[in-house]
Amino acid sequence: MRRMIAGDTYTIAGKVCLGREFELADAEIDVENGIIKSINETGSAGDAAKPWIFPCFFNAHTHLGDTVAMDIETKPGMTLSDLVAPPNGLKHRILSETPSETLTDAITQSLKFMKRSATAGFCDFREGGEEGVNALKTALDSSGTGLKALILGRNGGETVADGIGISSTKEGEQVLESAAETRKRGGFV
């Protein structure tokens, strides 16, 4: 891969996947202060020896704390409510019984997997209130991945997160009030 560097401005060249259809083309990408300024096609994508350049992914809906329950076997016939509905769904029981350190370690492993699979960022719906949000923040700090995170908390977690994660329009008046407070603080809903 040809890479020319001048200060915080550089150019990388190779086979680039362009547009919504990921059309392959030879191109040079000009980057300034971490922002792509231009993509200039330089010819056909015929040379197999050139490096391939792909955009990274952003996972817009994660529940990274659920990693602790990833390999749990379930009983046949369990409904969605049996599995995930708060407060007594299987997922919420597992999360409430999981020690904080175990939760943070599981989230850290998921973050490292995301980094290895070309995911640059994510939006996480964080259960567990402030403790759940802080577990994710601790994992982010210790993972060394540099991933970009948008954290949506609930049950008090929205006060220390980037916004509030609402699981259903049926959650009631209290969630609507929390959402309004979150918006007043400049948070995401």
For each residue, the residues with C-beta under 8 A, 3 or more apart:
1: 12 13 14 50 51 53
2: 11 12 13 14 28
3: 10 11 12 13
4: 10 11
5: 9 10
6: 9 10
7:
8: 32 33 34
9: 5 6 30 31 32 33
10: 3 4 5 6 30 31
11: 2 3 4 28 29 30 31
12: 1 2 3 28 29 31 53
13: 1 2 3 26 27 28 29 42 50
14: 1 2 26 27 50 51 52 53
15: 24 25 26 27 45 47 50 51 52 53
16: 24 25 26 27 29 39 52 53
17: 22 23 24 52 53 54 55
18: 22 23 24 25 27 39 41
19: 22 23
20:
21:
22: 17 18 19 54
23: 17 18 19
24: 15 16 17 18 45
25: 15 16 18 41 43 44 45
26: 13 14 15 16 41 42 43 44 45 46 47 50
27: 13 14 15 16 18 39 40 41 42 53
28: 2 11 12 13 39 40 42
29: 11 12 13 16 36 38 39 40 53
30: 9 10 11 36 37 38 39 40
31: 9 10 11 12 34 35 36 37
32: 8 9 35 37
33: 8 9
34: 8 31
35: 31 32
36: 29 30 31 39
37: 30 31 32
38: 29 30
39: 16 18 27 28 29 30 36
40: 27 28 29 30
41: 18 25 26 27
42: 13 26 27 28
43: 25 26 46
44: 25 26
45: 15 24 25 26 50
46: 26 43
47: 15 26 50
48:
49:
50: 1 13 14 15 26 45 47
51: 1 14 15
52: 14 15 16 17
53: 1 12 14 15 16 17 27 29
54: 17 22 118
55: 17
56: 118 119 120 121
57: 117 118 119 120
58: 119 120 121 122 123 148
59: 62 114 119 121 122 123
60: 122 123
61: 123 125
62: 59 110 122 123 124 125
63: 66 124 125 126 127
64: 67 106 107 110 111 122 124 126 136 139
65: 68 95 103 106 107 126 127 128 132 135 136
66: 63 69 70 91 95
67: 64 70 106 107 109 110
68: 65 94 95 98 102 103 106
69: 66 72 90 91 94 95
70: 66 67
71:
72: 69 90 94
73:
74: 78 83 90
75: 78
76:
77:
78: 74 75 82 83 90
79: 82 83
80: 83 84 85
81: 84 85 89
82: 78 79 85 89 90
83: 74 78 79 80 89 90 91
84: 80 81 89 90 91 92
85: 80 81 82 88 89 92
86: 89 92 127 167
87: 92 96
88: 85 92 93
89: 81 82 83 84 85 86 92 93
90: 69 72 74 78 82 83 84 93 94
91: 66 69 83 84 94 95
92: 84 85 86 87 88 89 95 96 127
93: 88 89 90 96 97
94: 68 69 72 90 91 97 98
95: 65 66 68 69 91 92 98 103 127 128 132
96: 87 92 93 128
97: 93 94
98: 68 94 95 102 103 106
99: 102 103
100: 103 104 131 135
101: 104 105
102: 68 98 99 105 106
103: 65 68 95 98 99 100 106 107 128 132 135
104: 100 101 107 108 135 138 139 142
105: 101 102 108 109 139
106: 64 65 67 68 98 102 103 109 110
107: 64 65 67 103 104 110 111 135 136 139
108: 104 105 111 112 139 142 143
109: 67 105 106 112 113
110: 62 64 67 106 107 113 114
111: 64 107 108 114 115 139 140 143 145 147
112: 108 109 115 116 143 145
113: 109 110 116 117
114: 59 110 111 117 119 122 145 147
115: 111 112 119 143 145 146 147
116: 112 113
117: 57 113 114
118: 54 56 57
119: 56 57 58 59 114 115 122 147
120: 56 57 58 147 148
121: 56 58 59 147 148 149 150
122: 58 59 60 62 64 114 119 147 148 149 150
123: 58 59 60 61 62 149 150 151 152
124: 62 63 64 136 149 150 151 152
125: 61 62 63 152 154 165 167
126: 63 64 65 132 133 136 151 152 153 154 157 161 165
127: 63 65 86 92 95 132 154 155 157
128: 65 95 96 103 131 132 133 135 155 157
129: 132 133 153 154 155 156 157
130: 133 134 153 156 157 159 160
131: 100 128 134 135 157
132: 65 95 103 126 127 128 129 135 136 153 157
133: 126 128 129 130 136 137 151 153 157 160 161
134: 130 131 137 138 160
135: 65 100 103 104 107 128 131 132 138 139
136: 64 65 107 124 126 132 133 139 140 149 151
137: 133 134 140 141 151
138: 104 134 135 141 142
139: 64 104 105 107 108 111 135 136 142 143
140: 111 136 137 143 145 147 149
141: 137 138
142: 104 108 138 139
143: 108 111 112 115 139 140 147
144:
145: 111 112 114 115 140
146: 115
147: 111 114 115 119 120 121 122 140 143
148: 58 120 121 122
149: 121 122 123 124 136 140 162
150: 121 122 123 124 162 163 188
151: 123 124 126 133 136 137 161 162 163
152: 123 124 125 126 158 161 162 163 164 165 188
153: 126 129 130 132 133 156 157 158 159 160 161 163 164 165
154: 125 126 127 129 157 158 164 165 166 167 175 178
155: 127 128 129
156: 129 130 153 159
157: 126 127 128 129 130 131 132 133 153 154 160 161
158: 152 153 154 161 163 164 165 178 182 187
159: 130 153 156
160: 130 133 134 153 157
161: 126 133 151 152 153 157 158 164 187
162: 149 150 151 152 187 188
163: 150 151 152 153 158 182 187 188 189
164: 152 153 154 158 161 175 178 179 182 187 188 189
165: 125 126 152 153 154 158
166: 154 169 171 175 179 189
167: 86 125 154 171
168: 171
169: 166
170:
171: 166 167 168 174 175 176
172: 175 176
173: 176 177
174: 171 177 178
175: 154 164 166 171 172 178 179
176: 171 172 173 179 180
177: 173 174 180 181
178: 154 158 164 174 175 181 182
179: 164 166 175 176 182 183 189
180: 176 177 183 184
181: 177 178 184 185
182: 158 163 164 178 179 185 187 188 189
183: 179 180 186 187 189
184: 180 181
185: 181 182
186: 183
187: 158 161 162 163 164 182 183
188: 150 152 162 163 164 182
189: 163 164 166 179 182 183
